Amino acid sequence: MAKFQTAGIQPFGVNPAGVDSHAGYVRKLAFNFPLLSDPERAIARAYHALKDDGKGIQRTVYVVSKDGTIAFAQRGAPPVDEIVASAP
């Protein structure tokens, strides 16, 4: 998290589960970043993170610049240093 903060990046997760479900999940895994609820999968669809079945989510990492442009996009879990290097 320190590397993200130094680069001026605010990480957050997006998941199709409901807000109540997220609260327990965040506590259980001790997340130190916000987890947003996307039950209709609108965010996942917009960012091309849906699997071929249209329901499952493929982990995908984006860095969105303050001006709204995509600075980084990669499926999977790229190394933190690679993500941070893309910060504008």
N, C-alpha and C positions, 0 to 999 in steps of 0.2 A: 504494500500500500504506500509506503514511503516513496518509492520510485515514481509511482503515479502522481502523488501529490507534488513532488519536486518538478515534474514535467507539466504540471497544471492540468492533469487529467482527472476527472471525477468518474470512477468506474461505477457501474450499476448493472444489475442483472435484470433480465426480462424472462418471465416464465408464465405459462398458461394457467397455472393454479390460481385459486382465489386468494384474496388478501388474508383471510383468516388462516388458511393453510400456510401461507408464507410466513406468518408470525412465528409459528412453531418451528418451521424449517430454519428460519434465520437464527432463532435461539439455539436450536440443536447444533447447527454447524458454526455458530458464533461468527456469522458474516459481519464484516465491518464496512459494508457498502449497502446501499438501498437495493431492494429487490422489487421490481414492478410487476404488476399483474396484467396479463394479456390474454384473458379467457377466450376472446374471439380470434386470437392469433393474428390480429391486424398488424401489429408491429413486426412479428415474425414474418408475415407475408411481405410486408413492405421492404424488409431488409433481407429477403431471400434466405431465410433461416428455416423454412419448412422442409421436411423430408419429402420424398417423392409421394408418400401416401397422403400428403396435405394436412396431416394431423401432428405427427411427431416433429420435434424440434431438433435441428442439427446445431450444436454449439457453434456459434459464429461470433467473431470479435470485430467490432467496428470502432474506429476513433473518428468522431465527428468534430471538426474544427468549430471554433466560436462563430465563424461566418456560415456554418451549416454545410460545408463541403466535407466529403468523406476523405479523410487523410490516410486511413488504413482499413482494410477489410480482408479477413481470412477466416475460413472455416477451421474448426478444431480449437485447440488451445495453444496458440503460439507463445513463445517465451516472452516474459514480461519485458525484457530488454528490447526485443524486436518491436513490441507495441509502443513502448516509450520513445523509441528512436523515430517513430513516425509523427510524434507530436509537433505541431507547427510552432 
